[in-house]
Amino acid sequence: MTTSEAVLDARSLVAGYIPEVNILNGCDLEVRAGEFVGIIGPNGAGKSTFLKAVLGLCKVRSGTITLNGENITGRQAHELVPMGVGYVPQTKNVFPSLTVRENLEMGCFLKPSVFKDRFEYVSSMFPKLADRANQRASALSGGERQMVAMGRALMLEPKILLLDEPSAGLSPALQDEVFVQCRTINKSGVAILMVEQNARRCLQVVNRGYVLDQGRNAYTGSGRDLLADPNVIELYLGTLVKATGG
């Protein structure tokens, strides 16, 4: 597959936060139109760093990142939003003092005229948000706040949604609900790249997965194939399942 055929394509990515200390060491990854792709791996493997490198929040020292064939290496997050990138960080992903409606309005501040239509769309995805539209986000449960964060990221009709550990801190039941919501979003036509600490559950829901280790691609394949790979099970899934309780 050529770069132009992928929504997001990263090649030989080397990146880090501190000078001369690399977290990513030649990472390759692509997300095709309509795909649901997951990234798993042990702590410190570079999973969240990859997302931050895409968003210009981490220094890319070499390699390239393209979005729909256009080189976006080093572009800042605010430049990528109008280009079709949505992002849901792991923490501090809602404005707690604002209502649900106001949080969603922040998601389309670049195009306020589309708010009504997009609010109806997001409400169809997350009916609870319509019911709680006038509640402050601080009064919501963890799972509901995650819905608000994902809903806000969808307000400008992104082509790809980047999710950083969406199940973190949630109960098993709420984790399952979040994963179901992710699949619903993906089936609506939005490509998803998800970093996830619940490795086994991640591989159960994605089309394809990448296992990162020490900033490099250790394994890649369909979620089903990775779940059945003896090396992945022995080296990663067992440890990660114990660590996450999944």
VENCOR-V367461 format. One record per residue. N is the residue number from 0. OMEGA is omega in whole degrees, -180 to 180 (none if undefined). NEAR is the number of other ideal C-beta (glycine too) atoms within 12 Angstrom. Layout:
BEGIN
N_OMEGA_NEAR, N_OMEGA_NEAR
END
This chain:
BEGIN
0_178_15, 1_-178_11, 2_-175_24, 3_-179_17, 4_179_16, 5_173_31, 6_179_39, 7_-178_45, 8_177_36, 9_-178_39, 10_174_25, 11_-173_22, 12_174_40, 13_-174_30, 14_178_36, 15_-177_25, 16_-176_19, 17_-180_12, 18_176_8, 19_175_10, 20_-178_18, 21_173_26, 22_173_34, 23_-174_43, 24_179_27, 25_-175_23, 26_174_43, 27_179_29, 28_175_43, 29_175_35, 30_180_43, 31_-179_26, 32_177_26, 33_-178_21, 34_172_33, 35_-174_37, 36_180_43, 37_174_47, 38_175_49, 39_179_49, 40_-179_42, 41_177_27, 42_179_22, 43_-177_15, 44_-179_32, 45_-175_39, 46_-179_43, 47_178_38, 48_178_36, 49_179_44, 50_-179_45, 51_176_29, 52_178_40, 53_-174_46, 54_180_35, 55_180_25, 56_-179_25, 57_-175_31, 58_174_24, 59_-176_32, 60_173_26, 61_-175_21, 62_-177_28, 63_174_30, 64_177_45, 65_176_29, 66_-176_36, 67_176_26, 68_-179_20, 69_-179_22, 70_-180_19, 71_-178_31, 72_179_30, 73_177_23, 74_-180_24, 75_-175_19, 76_-177_24, 77_176_15, 78_-174_19, 79_-179_34, 80_179_33, 81_177_21, 82_175_31, 83_179_28, 84_172_39, 85_-176_41, 86_175_38, 87_180_41, 88_-178_27, 89_-177_27, 90_178_16, 91_-175_12, 92_172_32, 93_173_35, 94_-170_24, 95_-178_19, 96_180_13, 97_176_24, 98_177_23, 99_-180_36, 100_-179_30, 101_175_25, 102_-180_39, 103_176_42, 104_178_28, 105_-179_27, 106_179_39, 107_-179_31, 108_178_21, 109_-180_21, 110_-176_17, 111_-178_17, 112_-178_12, 113_-172_21, 114_-175_25, 115_-179_17, 116_-178_18, 117_177_31, 118_178_28, 119_179_20, 120_-178_27, 121_178_41, 122_177_26, 123_176_18, 124_-176_32, 125_-177_37, 126_-180_17, 127_-178_26, 128_177_40, 129_180_22, 130_-176_15, 131_-173_27, 132_-176_27, 133_176_17, 134_174_25, 135_-178_21, 136_-180_33, 137_-178_19, 138_-176_17, 139_174_31, 140_179_22, 141_179_26, 142_179_30, 143_177_31, 144_178_39, 145_176_39, 146_179_41, 147_-179_45, 148_179_43, 149_178_46, 150_179_46, 151_-180_40, 152_-179_44, 153_-171_44, 154_-180_36, 155_177_35, 156_-180_27, 157_174_37, 158_178_32, 159_-180_45, 160_179_47, 161_-177_47, 162_-180_46, 163_178_36, 164_-177_33, 165_-178_46, 166_-175_39, 167_176_30, 168_-179_21, 169_175_30, 170_178_18, 171_-180_18, 172_180_14, 173_175_25, 174_179_31, 175_180_21, 176_179_26, 177_-180_39, 178_176_36, 179_179_24, 180_179_40, 181_179_42, 182_178_26, 183_178_27, 184_-179_36, 185_-180_33, 186_177_18, 187_176_23, 188_-180_21, 189_174_36, 190_-179_36, 191_168_49, 192_-173_48, 193_167_50, 194_-174_42, 195_179_43, 196_175_35, 197_-169_35, 198_-176_44, 199_-180_34, 200_178_35, 201_-177_45, 202_177_40, 203_-173_28, 204_-175_37, 205_172_39, 206_-180_32, 207_180_33, 208_173_43, 209_173_44, 210_178_41, 211_175_40, 212_-179_29, 213_175_21, 214_180_35, 215_175_25, 216_176_30, 217_179_28, 218_172_32, 219_-179_29, 220_176_24, 221_178_23, 222_-180_35, 223_-179_16, 224_180_20, 225_177_35, 226_-177_28, 227_-177_18, 228_-178_22, 229_-180_14, 230_179_17, 231_179_35, 232_-176_21, 233_-172_13, 234_-171_21, 235_-172_36, 236_-180_33, 237_179_18, 238_-176_23, 239_178_32, 240_178_23, 241_-176_13, 242_-176_18, 243_-179_27, 244_-177_16, 245_none_27
END
